[in-house]
Amino acid sequence: MVQLDVSYDTKTFEVPPAFDETGRLTSDCARQARQILDEHGFVLIPDLLSDEEAAKGLDFIRDAIDNPNRETGAFASESDIRHRRRDFCPLPSAKPVLSYAALICQRLEEVLLEYCGRSRQILEISTLTSYFGSSHQYIHRDPEGVLCMFVAVDDVSPEQGGTVFVPGTHNYSGAEYAHGRKANRLMELYQAQANFRILRYNLINLWRIRKLAEPSIPWRELRARVFSLQTDLHQPNLARFLFGGSAFTILNFAPHKIFSFLRYRKIIKTAYRLVQAAPKKGTVVLYRSDMLHAGPDNRSPIPRYFFNLNIARDIIFADRWRNGYSPHRSLLAEPISLGDLLEEQN
Ligand SMILES: [Fe+2]
């Protein structure tokens, strides 16, 4: 296997939980979590859920995936989804799902309310699954103004993936002043460099694992994933690289960009790095949607499951909500706010 230069050491980004008598994070613990989120753009809170609570989440995720009539999401990594290497499934606003989401939000109340007001909408409650043979997404930013949450309902090993973050790349007023006021340009160059490596990594590994997959990856799928002409922003493939329609294209190799890269390559090397969060069961990961991140490939025969919740930090145009996220039709029909979840009785 070709390897990417990724650190799995997430200690700097973790806050051990401490709970008050109501079961919520203590003010001090919430303050530490906000501090890390503000500084790096993401934070991990291990053991926010007990093993039993995590297992409960895994149970209804499996039930949801087993339902042949379920809704499916197709907003990212469309090629992986078409070939059943990933599965994004919006969850219905049923009592067990809402109670579960409420339990997590209530424990995190003092963290969430710093970023999202009580009236802000829950944009999506879903489950994200990846299987062996899925591709490493390009490093990208999601639409701004959203606080995203991944809940590890089972242990995630580095081989199963998790989420890759580039610490310190979130947007805020004056963020571009960092690194001698060159932060925006340096982040753009770093993203292009990382995505070049991811394109190479993906193509080589796809070729190498074609016979290891069970069943093996058929030629038709291999060809479709390398030369897919269907738009896919996050899937590294050759056709989209050459003809556009993805987060990384041949335009990133324009002469002035290569010149900039050569000029700043030393500072880029020290300013940014890839950190992969492969969280243990019961961990909650919070991140700001506008930071650089990606969903890695799954190199393990064991599927990787996440419970996913996205909360708006601002008002959102209805079309953007429907097109940029995967709300279940029951959530669209009856919108839910963060306040609703904070008041939900478990
Ligand atoms: Fe994303």
Boltz pocket constraint, residues with backbone or C-beta under 6 A from the ligand:
constraints:
  - pocket:
      binder: B
      contacts: [[A, 140], [A, 141], [A, 142], [A, 293], [A, 294]]
      max_distance: 6.0
